[in-house]
């Protein structure tokens, strides 16, 4: 269970605007969505008096590990966005917004002889027009109450309708003008159906047509001095406009677009993107980027579009993208996006209407996200320092581990054994220092010997690098050249020693790492291991592990370090295994060397296609004769399941792909 105080927003960081907030658990899943007229007041109420909260709210706060929010312009926008997110994320603690696991819809029963407007839940029925869903039934009733002034469609049940028809007089709604009273013949069934169709058309987005018609009638009534009728029409127009306010964050039902906005200063920029699908906001994402040079907003837009959509799937590129400023070379960017999407892409700056309003909402969120980034950046240093200090105290180190290296081993049934080395400096990943190793001497699933080999190789290289410069203590004043390569101007591959070596494993792996350091005479580097099962920290020669507090910054930092090493090793192992499998079945073919193996794979594309080829087709490859082709076919068909051969290698620097995660 998390302590809510660990993720409470900094004082003054929460805006006083209306908005929607989300609580997430440790896996990143949204567990609660809520709305507020004043975000600061609402969120502070969660953290002010924990003991006074409802027990379910206490459980939610202890399950959550993070809280975030989105600023909107009005309370109605907050309501709309709230139910969109509840529908999308299905948060486990939002039970008060559910009713029988369904959301209310505004429905018009067009299949009836006399259509009825009502609130419906559950499975959708054929012949019924649905609008929504809404998070609250009362929100539907408020909308309907406004629209009935202009579109007085029947809302009563079938029983009430039949009873009033038998009695020959309308119900109260008919008397006050909010029902056209088809039950007593005030309007024909066809006329009432047309009224229901107009109601549906207005709800579907054809709003301007009705408002303009009412305005025209109002002016005509005023011109004829029918002031009472003009006043009623004026009130009808206001009722429609109030109903429209409830849809202010929703565009047309057929609108699919991405809305992108920026907030920046001289050094950094924050980006917010809202994804609108089917007229509703279906998602939101934010980024913060460093400015490496002075750029305009249009240049930022161009860089962002290329990075965001360049690697995305074609269906992820929408037909319309709204931006705050056009890139310098708009035509080229649009052409590139259209080619990637396989269809037309409109890139434009919204000037008016709902899209302009939505762009302003996204811009407010970009500004808010930028403020939050600045706040987090100021506190991150404190958090990282606290984590490093906690590690130093828990492991009884002489100094804080400002540079930590973590090692992990990956293999599949003893084949293609590899290891990874990831580096954290000042609590942050230093990806340019990541390294990969192919284990040379170990066969089988022996992580202990693999750890011994990789630690020995890494620190042997460190000793070699430092001996070249005559500098064994790189923490002191460097000699000429030092850890920096004078030819490239970059750090030598293994020039910097860590303060702490972390291995993924328990006591045996830690002992192997310490033994490797002892064999090299290195006694100023501390060693520990982190075991996966219980997240225990093991030290050399100790019978019992060190247990870090579950919610401590030290544990969080160690887990991130270990997870990075594990993921990096897995990716390298998969790459190496796939390359090994590609040529392994050709390894034992007599007279077939590496060059001709590569030529075969290049010509046919895969071993599978090579197997399907005949000897004449194989003999077409340069350097392959008829007899060799027959040997290849015989080998592939005789041994279709040969194990992939291992590939040996040396430490791989980040420039060869080792520094990318």
N, C-alpha and C positions, 0 to 999 in steps of 0.2 A: 504494500500500500504506500502510495506516495504522500509526502507531506505537502499540502497546498502552498505552504510558505516558500517552497523551493522554486515554484514557477509563477509566483505572484508578480504581476507587472510592476515595474518601477513606479514610485509615486509621481503623479503628474503626467505619466506617459499615455494614459487612456484618454481619448477625446471625449468631449461632452456632447457629441453629436448623436443623432439616432443611427442605429446600425444593427448588425447581426453578429453574434459571437459564436465561436466553436470551441469546445473542449475536446482534446485528443488524448488518447492513451499512449503508452510507451511504444506501440507499434505504428503510431501515426493515424490510427483509425479514429474518425470523428465519432464521439460517444454522446455529445449533446450539442444541440443548436438552439439558440434563443435570440430574441430580439429585444431591443430596449429603446426608449425615447432618449435616454441619456446613458451612453455606454459606461461612462466613468462611474456614475451612481450605481448602475446595476451590477457591474463587475466587482466594485468595491464591497457590495453587500455580501458576496460570496466569501470574501477573505476577512471581513471585519469581525464577525462573531461566529466562529465555526460551531461552537457548542449549541448555539441557538437555531441552527438550521434544521430542516426536516431530515430525518435519517437517510432517506434516499438521496437527497442532495449531498449529504456528507459522504456517502458511498461514491457518488459520482466524482466529487472533488478528490477523493483519495485514489480513485482509479485513473484519473487524468494526470498527465504529466506536462501539459502545455495548454495555453489558451491564446486564441487569436481572434481578431475581429475585422469586420468590413464596414466602412462608413458609407451611409446612403444619405440621400437628400431629405427624405420625409419619412414619417412613420409608416405610411402606406407602402413605400418602397421596402422598408424593413420587413413588413408583413409578407410581401410577395417573395422576397429573397429567402425569408425564413422557410416558407413551405416548399420552395424549390429545393433547398438544401436538405430539408427533412426527407423529401421524396428521393433525392439522389443518394444521400449517405446512409439513410436508415439508422439513425443513432439509437443506441440501445436504451438511453435514459430519457428519450423524448416521448414517453408513454402518454403524457397528458395531452399530446397533440394527436393522438390516435383514437379511433373509435372502431372497435371490432377489426382492427388491422386494415382499415380502409380510410381513404380520404374523401371528404365531401366534394361533390361536383354540383354545379348549376346545370340542371337538365331541363330540356324542353321535349315533351312527349309528342313528337310530330306524327307518330303512328296512330294517335288517337283521333277520333272524329273531331273532337274539340280539344286541341293541344293544351297542355298544362305546364306551367313553370313550377319546378320544385327542386328541393335538395335531394340528391341521390348518393348512395354509397354502394360499395360492393361491385360485383361484376357488371359490365356494361351490357345494355340491351339493344337489340336491333331496332332501328327506327327512332331512336332517341338521340337528340343533339346534346352533346356534353361540352361544358366549358369549365376549365379548372385544371388540376384540382386546387382546392383552397385548404389552408391549414385550420380554418375555423368555419363552422356553419354560419355563425353570426355575420361573418364577413360577406357571405353570399346573400344573406337576408338584407343586409344594408344596401348592397348593390341592387337587388331586386326592388326594394322599396323605392329607390330613386327612379328606376326605370319604369315602374308601373304608372307613373304620372303620364309618361309619353306613350308607353306600350301597355295598355291595361289588359294583359292576358290573364286568363283564368289561372288561379293558384290553388283553388279548393280541391279537396279529395273527390273521388268518384261518388262516395256516399253523400257528401254535402251537395254536390252538383245535382244529383237525382232528387234529393229532398227539396231543394229550392225550386227545381223545375216542377215538381208535383204541387208545391205550395203556390206557385205562380208569382212569387216575389223574390227579388235578389237578396243576397246576404249583405253584411255591413260594407264589404269592400265595393260592392256594386253601388251602394248608396253614397259612398264618399268619392266615387269616381276612380278607384284603383282597380276596377274590373269592368270590362265592357258588358258584363251580364249576358252572355249567350244563353244562359239557363232560362231566361224569360223572353228571349227573342229580341233584345235590344240591338243585337248585331247578328247577322247571319253566320252560319258555320263557315262559309267561304270567306267572309269578311274577317272573322276571327282568326282563321288560318293565315290570312295575309298579314294580320297584326303580329302573329307569332313568328312568321318568317322575317318581318322587319326587326323584331326583337333579336332573333338569331343573327341577322346581318349586322346589327349594331355590336353585339357581343363578339362577332368574328372580326371586327376591325373596321367595318364600313361606317365610321363615326361621322366623318365630315359631311357626308351627304345628308344625314338627318339634321345635324345642327344648322347647316346652311338653309335647309327647307324651313325649319322652325324660325330662323332669323328673318327669312323672307316673309313668312306669314305674319310675324310680329310687326314688322315694318308696315305691311299692308293694313293690318288691323289698326295700328296707330294712325295711319294716314286717313282711314275712314272714321276716326274718332271712336273706335270700339276699344276703349282703354281697358276695360275689365278683361276682355279676351286677350289683348296685348300683354297685360300683366301675367295672365296665366301662361301664355307662351314663353314669356321671359323666365318665369319660374321653371317651366319645363326645360329650357335651355340650361339653366343653372343645375338642374337635377342631373342632366346628362353629363355636364362637365364634372360634377362631383363624382359620378360613377367612373368617369375616365381617369380620375386621379388614382383610383385603386389599381390601375393597370400601368402606371407610369414607368415601371422598370421592365415592362414587357413590350417588345416590338411586335410587328405583324407576325401572324402564325407561320408564314412561309419564310421568315427572315433567318438566315444563317450567316453569321458574321463574327469576326474577332475584333474587339475594340481594345486598342493599345494606347497607353498614356505614360508619360515620363515625369519624373521630378529629379532635379539634379543640382549640383553645385560645381565648383571648379575641379573637384577631384573625383567625384563619383556620381552615379545616376541610378535611380530606382525605376524599374519598369513594372507596370501592372497590365495584365491582359485578362479581359473578360471574354468568355466563349459563349456566344448566344446561338442556340440551336432551337429551331421551331419557335422562335420569338421569345424564348425564356433564357435566363442566365443559367447555364448548365455547369459552369466551372469558372475558376479564377486561379491565376498563378502569378507569382511575383519573382522578380530577379533584382539583384543589386550588382552593378558592374563598376569596375575601376576605369577611370578615364586615363588613357596613356598619352593623350594629346588633347589639345583644345578642339572640340568638335561642336557642330551645330546640332539642333534637335533633328533636322532632316538627316544628317549623317548618322546620328544614333539610331534613327528609324531604319535606315538602310542596313546597318550592321546587324541590328536585331532581327530583321526579317530574314536575312540570309542565314543567320545562325538558328533561328527558331524553326524555319520551314525547310532548310536545306537538307536535313537528315530525317525529316518527318515523312510519314506515309502520305501518299497522294490524297487519300480521303481526309487527312488532317488539315489540308489547306482549304479554307472556306472560299466561297464565291466572292465574298466582300470582306475587305479589311479596312477598318477605320483607324486613322492615325492622327496625331496632333499636327504633323507637318510632313509634307511630301519629301522623299529623298532627292538628292541632287540629280540623279539620273533615273527619273521615275519610269520612263518607258522601258529601260533595260531591266529594272527590277520586276515590273509587271510581266514582262515577257518571260523572265526566268520562272516566276511563280506559276504563270499559266502553263508553261511547259511541264513543270513538275506536277501540277494538279491534273493536267490533261483536259483543261477547259478554261473558260474565261475567268479572270480574277480582276475585280474592281478594287483599286487602291485610292482612297480619297479621304479628304478632311471634311467631317460633317459640319454643316453651316447652320442648320436650323432643325427644329422638330425633335422627335423622340430620340433620334440618334445623337443629336447634339447634347441633349439632356443626359443621355447615358454616358457620353464621352466625358462630360463634366463630373459625373459620379466616379468614373474610373480615374480621372485626374486627382480627385480628392483622395482616393485610396492610394494612389502612387505617392502623394505627399505624405500621407499617414504612414505608409510603409517605409518611406525614407527616414522619417522621424524615428520609427521603431528601430531601424537599422543603426542609426547613430547611437541610440540608447544602448542597444545590445553591444555595439562595438566598444563603447566605453566600459561596459560591465564585463565583457568577455575576458579582458586582460585580468581582471580581478578573479573571475571564475577559474581561469587556467592557472593562475598563480596559486589559488587555493588548492586545486587538484594536485599540482606539483609538490606543494608543501605537505599535503596529506600523505602523498607517497613517500616523501622523505622521512616523515615522522613514523609512518607505519613500518617501513623497512629499515629504519634506523641508519639511513645513509648519511655520509658526511656532508653532502651538499644536495641541493635540489636537482633532480635529473632533467636538466635543461635540454639534453639530447638523449632520446631513447630510441633504441633499435629493437624491432620485434621480428622473430624468425618463425616460420611455419613450414612444414613439410607436407607435400601432397604426392600421392601415388595411387595407382589402380592395380591391386593384386601384385604389388611389387615391381610393376613396370613403369618406365618413364618417371622415375623418382625425381622430383624437383623441390626446390626450396625458395622461399621469398624472404626479402629483407625490406621492411618499411621503416621510415624514419619520421619521428615527431620531434620538432624543435620548438621549445617554448609552448608545448601543448598543441601545436598545429602540425598538420601533415606537411612534410617536405618532399613532395612527389618527385622532384628532380633527383633526389638521393636514393630513390627506390632501386633495388637490385634483384636480379633473378639468378638462380643457380641450378645447373643440372648436376645431380649427384653422380659422381664417377665410380666410387668404389663399393657402394652398398648395393647388395642384391636382396630382394625380398622386402617385406614390410617391417623395416627396422628403423623406426623414427629416431631412436636413441643414437645409433651410429650415424644417421644422416645429419642430426643436429651437431654431433661432434665434428663431422667433416666440414659442414658449412661454416661453423664458427671458426674453426682452424683456418680455413681458406680465407675468410674475410679478414681476420686479424693478421694473418701472415702477409696479406697484401698491404695492410695498414703499415706493418713494420717495414716492408720494402719501400713503400712510398716515403715514409718519414726518413729512412736511412739515406735516400737519394739526396735529401736536402740537409742532412745532418741535424735534423730537428725531431727529436723523439717526444718532446713536450710541446705539443701544438697549442697548449693553453698559455704558454709563455710568449716572449717576444719571438716572432718568426725570423728565421734566417732568410737569406736571399731566395726568392722563389716561394719558400714555405709550402703550404698546402695548395697554393694556386699554381697551376701549370703555366709557365711563362710563355709557352707557344700558343696556347688557346685562350689564356686569360680566365679559364674556368677552374673550379676546384678539382683537384685530382680525385679519382674515383673513390678511393678509400682513405683519404687523407685525414678525415676527422674521426676521432674515436668517440664512442658514446659514453655518457655517464652511467647508463643502465642498459643492460642487455636483457630483453624479455623473450622467453621462448614459449611457444604454445605447447603446454604439457605440464606434467607434474614433476615429482622428485627425480625420476630417472633422467628425463630430458635436461633438467637443471644441472644434475651432476655431470652429464656429458658436456654441457657447455662450459661449466667451470673447469673441468679437466682439460679441455682444449685451450683455455686461457692460461692455465697453469703450465702446460707443456711449452707455451710460447713465452713464458716468463712475464705475462701481463698481470699485474696485481692491483691496478688502479681503476678497474672497470667492475661495477657491481652486476650481479646476475640474479634473476628471479624467473619464475614460470607462472603462468596462469592456466589452471585446469578448467576445462569447459564445464564439467558437470555441476560443480558447486561454486565456480568462480573463486577458487582458493588460490592464494598467492604462496608459492613455494620458494624457499631460500636454500642455498647449498648447505648441506650438512644438518639441516633442521628436521626433526622428526614430525613436527606439527606445522601446518600451514598458517599463514597470516590471513585473518578474515577481515576484509575491508567492509565498512558499512555499506549496505545495499544502495542507499540513496546518496552516497558521498560522491563528490567530484572526482576523487581518486579512482573509485570503481568505474565511473563513467569514462574517464580518460583511459584506463587500462583496457576496458572492453573495446573502445573505439580502436585502440592500437592493435589489439589482437585480431579484431574483425577485419581490419584493413589488410593485415598480413595474410589472413586466411583467404580472403577474396582474391588477393593478388596471386597467391600460389595456385589457387584453383584455376584462374584464367590462364596462367602460363602452362599448367599441366594439360588443360584441354587443347591449347594450341599445339603443344608439342605432340600430344597423343594423336591428334588429327593428321599432323604432318607425317608421323611415323606410320600410321595406318595406310597412308596414301601410297607408299612405296614398299611396304613390308612384304607383300606377296610376290614382289619381283626380286627380292634380295637373293634368293637361292637359285635363280635361273642361271645356268652355266653360260659364261661368256657375256653376261649383261652387267656392265659397270654403271656407276652413278650417272655418267653423261647420257648413256642410251636410255636409262630408266627415266630420266627427266624428259628426254625427247619423246618417249612413248606417252607419258602422262600429258605432255603439252599437246601432242597430236590428237589423242583420243579424249582428253579432258578428265577421265577417271579410270580407275581399274575396272569398274563395272562395265563400261563401254568397251574397254580393251578385251574383256572376257568374251564379249559378244562378237568380236571381229574374227574374220578368217585369216589364214596364213598369208594370203595374197595382200589383204589390206594392211596387215602388220608389216609386211615386207616393203610397203611403200614408204615407211619411215626411214629417213636417211640414216645409214649405218646399220640397218637391220637386214640381215640376209634371210633366205628361205629357211635354212636349217635353224637359225636362231628364232625365227618366228614360230616354227613348229615346237621348239623347246619351251617357248613362252606359253603357248597354248597348253602343252602337256603339264607344265608346272602349275598353271592357274587352275586347271580343271582337276588336277590330282589333289591339290591342297588348297581348298577354297576357304579355309578358316585359319590360316597361319596367324600366329600372334604377332602383333606389331613389334618391330625392333626398337630397342631403346636408342636414343640419340644422346651422345655425350656432348657437353658444352661447358663453357666457362661462365663466370659471372657476366651478366648482360647489363650494360648500362642503360640509363633511361633514354638515351638517344636512340636505342634500337627498339624502343617500345616499352622498356621496363619502367619508365617513369610515368606511364599513363594508366589511370584506373578508370 
